[in-house]
Amino acid sequence: MSDRSARIEALYSAIQNRILILDGAMGTMIQNRKLKEADYRGKRFADYHMDIAGNNDLLSLTQPQIIQEIHREYLEAGADIIETNTFNGTRLSQSDYEMESLVHELNQASAELARAAADEITKKNPDKPRWVAGILGPTSRTCSISPDVNDPGARNVTYDELVENYLESIDGLVKGGVDLLLIETIFDTLNAKAAVFAVRTYFHRENIELPIMISGTITDASGRTLSGQTTEAFWNSLSHAKPFSIGLNCALGAEELRQYVQELSRVSDTYVSAHPNAGLPNEFGEYDQSAAEMAEIVDEFASSGFLNILGGCCGTTPAHIKAIAQVMAKHAPRKVPEIEPALRLSGLEPFNVTKDSLFVNVGERCNVTGSARFKKLIKDDKYDTALEVALQQVQNGADVMDVNMDEGMLDAVAAITTFLKLVATEPDIARVPVMVDSSKWHVIEEGLKCIQGKPIVNSISLKEGEAEFLEKARLCQLYGAAVVVMAFDEDGQADTKNEKLRSVSALIDYSLIAWILRRRISFSIPISLRSLQASKNTITTQSTLLKRLPGSARIYRMSVFQAESRTFHFRFEGITPSAKPFILCFCIMPFKRA
């Protein structure tokens, strides 16, 4: 089966009928061969200026027969999908060995080795085709966590650097013949979002589409990734990738991983994978769980209906994969559930706005245009105190935190990125989603590059024309953000009922909006409540929109003016909406007479 499109078609057919088997650990199999420095060097790097033992990816160039032999052993054990030897196949990771210039070659050569092995075994049994997954590892850097305990806002990599690294790797993998791309061992969701951005950018640029597998890592019994996200928050953050599968691997054995695989199976509307370790490591860092023991544990996974793809990570061998394959053969695959369309956001924790949700409070005190105190703190570079403002909002019930740095005397990009990086290090704040609020698109974009959760972009509109609107909507989707769409066009803000309906209808008519809304990103229309009639017009328009766009939410923005110790409260009178949910944005400001 030499045609990639035919192989992908066969993949989609196979996964509907049986649980597919992923291979096991490449690193374990390499370690079992007890290679020396000279083995890693080979002839080509015999005189290299530094030690390179441990650079397993390099073996695809210096010891290709070993890598292909490992692939063959896993295929003969029953693996349907084998992974390329490219876990560290990025410039960032290869910089440890000063081998950045080899990255493209490493990825292409590794893909070609896996492709040849898969085709060899498929040729022996054409009724059971085998597939190659191109591995995109997490890199040796993290975009959400500071490497310096004394400087929580510091980062050792940027989002843009990650995207560029992944783009180079993807090109080599695709040219080497992979069938899928697997973004795996994700300990920082922002790294994974950069990988998704790169993958989707590459597909768009090269006019190609391959299935995307995504696999995260729950690091310990807390049930969170290293960067702090829960399982459902992880899914909400990455669902925009429209992945072929979502799953978990590494760090934990099958027994410890079970509850988190179950949770992914519950919340995701795509195929679910797992490739756990062979138990937990012993005091020597080795894995003792036998193939039979592991197979017995994952047997229950399958009988409970959690799985579509199963393999092994650290400590697993062809013996483990053979035992797993034999057990899985008796089970039907998990049926992908129909998940109700909803606005599904995340910080460190999930936040879902469904048809049964009531008011959603968006705190707007971290907004330099709405809070004089916050503006002064940012101008005076008092970010630690500014974080206290954010924390107070969350403690007082904000479900979403609006962040706006649009002020003439501020460097808005520097301010918003500094603040959001600091927010990411404060779990009590970072647990809620962020609304990135700016009238300047480049500020919004830089803010999105700092957020591992699924945020809201506030906002885009037709004010600058159709082409600009479509491009910004496309980028919102690539960054994995929900989007607020304002009822503006080139003629200005819609006010009357007919103007609102005209503006909204123009937005809905774009085919891209349906694409955005494909259960991944929700669509909202915010209008300020300036008068009773304007409010009625807003609600009438939004009711029409909600009927046409299930899963979207409506936004109302209210300013609550404060005079001394008294607060003047607005009430909805005579305009009680009949449809839910609502997002209510509060902005507390000093009272001033006109």
HUFEN-V409737 format. One record per backbone hydrogen bond with DSSP energy under -0.5 kcal/mol. CO is the residue of the C=O (numbers start at 1). NH is the residue of the N-H. E is the energy in kcal/mol with one decimal. If there is no record, write none. Layout:
((CO:NH:E) (CO:NH:E))
This chain:
((2:4:-0.5) (3:7:-2.0) (4:8:-2.5) (5:9:-2.0) (6:10:-2.1) (7:11:-1.9) (8:12:-2.2) (9:13:-1.6) (10:14:-2.6) (11:15:-2.3) (12:16:-0.6) (13:16:-0.6) (13:17:-0.5) (14:17:-1.5) (14:18:-1.6) (18:20:-0.5) (20:22:-0.6) (20:310:-2.4) (21:80:-2.8) (21:81:-2.3) (23:312:-1.9) (25:29:-1.0) (26:30:-2.1) (27:31:-2.7) (28:32:-2.1) (29:33:-0.6) (30:33:-1.2) (30:35:-0.6) (31:34:-1.8) (36:40:-1.7) (37:41:-2.1) (38:42:-2.5) (41:45:-1.9) (43:46:-1.2) (45:48:-1.8) (52:55:-2.0) (54:56:-1.9) (55:58:-1.2) (55:59:-0.5) (56:59:-1.1) (57:60:-1.6) (58:61:-2.3) (58:62:-2.1) (59:63:-2.1) (63:66:-1.1) (63:67:-1.5) (64:68:-2.5) (65:69:-1.7) (66:70:-2.1) (67:71:-2.2) (68:72:-2.4) (69:73:-2.2) (70:74:-2.0) (71:75:-2.3) (72:76:-2.6) (73:77:-1.2) (74:78:-0.6) (74:79:-2.3) (75:78:-1.1) (80:131:-2.9) (81:23:-1.5) (82:133:-3.0) (84:86:-2.0) (86:89:-2.1) (86:137:-0.6) (88:90:-1.0) (90:94:-2.8) (91:95:-1.3) (93:96:-1.3) (94:97:-1.5) (94:99:-2.2) (95:98:-0.8) (99:102:-1.8) (100:103:-1.6) (102:106:-3.1) (103:107:-2.4) (104:108:-2.5) (105:109:-2.9) (106:110:-2.4) (107:111:-2.1) (108:112:-2.3) (109:113:-2.1) (110:114:-2.1) (111:115:-2.7) (112:116:-2.3) (113:117:-2.0) (114:118:-2.6) (115:119:-2.6) (116:120:-2.0) (117:121:-2.0) (118:122:-2.4) (119:123:-2.2) (120:124:-0.9) (121:125:-1.1) (125:128:-2.3) (131:82:-2.4) (132:134:-0.6) (132:179:-2.7) (132:180:-1.9) (133:84:-2.3) (133:135:-0.6) (134:182:-3.0) (135:137:-0.6) (136:184:-1.6) (142:156:-0.6) (147:149:-0.5) (148:151:-1.8) (151:154:-2.1) (158:162:-2.0) (159:163:-2.4) (160:164:-2.3) (161:165:-2.4) (162:166:-2.7) (163:167:-2.5) (164:168:-1.6) (165:169:-1.7) (166:170:-3.0) (167:171:-2.0) (168:172:-1.6) (169:173:-2.4) (170:174:-2.9) (171:175:-2.3) (172:176:-1.3) (173:178:-1.7) (174:177:-1.3) (179:211:-0.7) (180:134:-2.9) (181:183:-0.6) (181:213:-3.3) (182:136:-2.7) (182:184:-0.8) (183:215:-2.8) (185:187:-0.7) (186:217:-2.5) (187:227:-1.9) (188:191:-0.7) (188:192:-1.4) (189:193:-2.4) (190:194:-2.0) (191:195:-2.0) (192:196:-2.7) (193:197:-2.4) (194:198:-2.2) (195:199:-2.7) (196:200:-2.9) (197:201:-2.3) (198:202:-2.6) (199:203:-2.6) (200:204:-2.2) (201:205:-2.4) (202:206:-2.8) (203:207:-0.9) (203:208:-1.7) (211:181:-2.1) (211:213:-0.5) (212:244:-2.4) (212:245:-1.4) (213:183:-2.8) (214:247:-1.9) (215:186:-1.8) (216:249:-2.7) (217:219:-0.7) (220:223:-1.8) (223:231:-0.5) (224:219:-1.9) (224:220:-0.6) (225:228:-1.9) (229:225:-2.1) (230:234:-2.3) (231:235:-1.9) (232:236:-2.7) (233:237:-2.1) (234:238:-1.2) (235:238:-0.6) (235:239:-1.5) (238:241:-1.8) (239:242:-2.0) (244:271:-1.2) (245:214:-1.8) (246:273:-1.9) (247:216:-2.8) (248:275:-2.1) (250:252:-2.6) (252:277:-2.4) (253:257:-1.9) (254:258:-1.2) (257:260:-0.9) (257:261:-1.9) (258:262:-2.5) (259:263:-1.6) (260:264:-2.1) (261:265:-2.4) (262:266:-1.6) (263:267:-2.0) (264:268:-2.1) (271:246:-2.5) (272:308:-2.4) (272:309:-1.8) (273:248:-1.2) (274:311:-2.2) (275:250:-1.3) (276:313:-2.7) (277:254:-0.8) (277:279:-2.2) (278:289:-1.2) (280:288:-0.5) (282:285:-2.2) (286:282:-3.0) (286:288:-0.5) (290:294:-2.2) (291:295:-2.4) (292:296:-1.9) (293:297:-1.5) (294:298:-2.4) (295:299:-1.4) (296:300:-0.8) (297:300:-0.9) (297:301:-0.8) (298:302:-2.0) (299:303:-2.2) (300:304:-1.7) (301:306:-1.9) (302:305:-1.5) (307:334:-2.9) (308:20:-2.6) (309:274:-1.4) (310:22:-2.5) (311:276:-0.5) (313:25:-0.7) (313:316:-2.2) (314:278:-2.6) (317:321:-2.1) (318:322:-2.5) (319:323:-2.1) (320:324:-2.5) (321:325:-2.7) (322:326:-2.0) (323:327:-1.8) (324:328:-2.8) (325:329:-1.4) (327:330:-1.2) (328:331:-1.9) (331:19:-0.5) (334:336:-0.5) (337:339:-0.7) (342:344:-1.0) (343:345:-0.7) (343:353:-3.3) (345:351:-2.5) (346:454:-0.6) (348:230:-2.1) (349:347:-2.4) (351:345:-3.1) (352:354:-0.7) (353:343:-2.1) (354:357:-1.6) (358:582:-0.9) (359:361:-0.5) (360:362:-0.6) (360:584:-3.8) (361:363:-0.7) (361:399:-2.6) (361:400:-1.7) (362:586:-2.1) (363:402:-2.8) (365:367:-0.9) (366:404:-2.0) (367:370:-1.5) (367:371:-1.7) (371:375:-2.4) (372:376:-2.1) (373:377:-2.2) (374:378:-2.3) (375:379:-2.6) (376:380:-2.3) (377:382:-3.2) (378:381:-1.5) (381:383:-1.0) (382:386:-1.8) (383:387:-2.1) (384:388:-0.9) (385:389:-1.2) (386:390:-1.6) (387:391:-2.7) (388:392:-2.4) (389:393:-1.8) (390:394:-2.0) (391:395:-2.7) (392:396:-1.7) (393:398:-2.3) (394:397:-1.5) (399:433:-0.7) (400:363:-2.5) (400:402:-0.6) (401:435:-2.8) (403:437:-2.5) (404:368:-2.4) (405:407:-1.4) (407:410:-2.3) (410:412:-1.3) (411:415:-2.7) (412:416:-2.6) (413:417:-2.2) (414:418:-2.1) (415:419:-2.3) (416:420:-2.4) (417:421:-2.1) (418:422:-1.7) (419:423:-2.5) (420:424:-1.9) (421:425:-0.5) (422:425:-1.1) (423:426:-1.9) (423:430:-0.5) (425:427:-0.7) (426:429:-1.7) (426:430:-3.3) (427:431:-1.1) (429:432:-1.7) (430:348:-1.4) (431:347:-0.7) (431:349:-1.4) (433:401:-2.5) (434:436:-0.6) (434:456:-2.2) (435:403:-2.7) (435:437:-0.8) (436:438:-0.6) (436:458:-2.7) (439:441:-0.6) (440:443:-0.7) (440:444:-1.9) (441:445:-2.7) (442:446:-1.9) (443:447:-2.1) (444:448:-2.4) (445:449:-1.3) (447:450:-1.9) (448:451:-1.4) (450:452:-0.6) (453:455:-0.8) (454:346:-1.7) (455:482:-3.0) (456:436:-2.7) (456:458:-0.5) (457:484:-2.9) (458:438:-1.9) (460:486:-2.4) (462:465:-1.9) (465:469:-1.9) (466:470:-2.7) (467:471:-2.1) (468:472:-2.2) (469:473:-2.5) (470:474:-2.3) (471:475:-2.1) (472:476:-2.5) (473:477:-1.9) (474:478:-2.0) (475:479:-2.6) (476:480:-0.7) (476:481:-2.6) (477:480:-0.7) (482:457:-2.7) (483:485:-0.5) (483:524:-0.9) (484:459:-0.6) (484:460:-2.3) (484:486:-0.6) (486:488:-2.2) (487:494:-2.7) (488:462:-1.6) (489:492:-2.2) (492:489:-1.7) (496:500:-2.7) (497:501:-2.6) (498:502:-2.5) (499:503:-2.6) (500:504:-3.1) (501:505:-2.7) (502:506:-1.9) (503:507:-1.6) (504:508:-2.7) (505:509:-2.0) (506:510:-0.5) (507:510:-1.2) (510:513:-1.3) (510:514:-0.8) (511:515:-1.4) (512:516:-3.0) (513:517:-2.3) (515:518:-1.4) (516:521:-1.5) (517:519:-5.0) (522:483:-1.5) (523:553:-0.8) (524:485:-2.5) (524:526:-0.5) (525:555:-0.9) (527:557:-0.8) (528:530:-1.5) (531:535:-2.3) (532:536:-2.4) (533:537:-2.5) (534:538:-2.4) (535:539:-2.5) (536:540:-2.5) (537:541:-2.3) (538:542:-2.7) (539:543:-2.4) (540:544:-1.7) (541:545:-2.2) (542:546:-3.0) (543:547:-1.5) (544:548:-1.2) (545:549:-1.9) (549:552:-1.6) (554:583:-2.1) (555:527:-0.9) (556:558:-0.6) (556:585:-2.7) (557:529:-1.3) (558:560:-0.5) (558:587:-1.2) (559:561:-0.7) (560:589:-1.3) (561:568:-2.0) (562:564:-0.5) (562:591:-2.6) (563:566:-2.3) (566:563:-2.0) (567:569:-0.7) (571:573:-0.9) (572:574:-0.5) (581:554:-1.3) (582:360:-0.9) (582:584:-0.5) (583:556:-3.1) (583:585:-0.6) (584:362:-2.8) (584:586:-0.6) (585:558:-2.7) (586:364:-1.1) (587:560:-1.7) (587:589:-0.6) (589:562:-2.6))
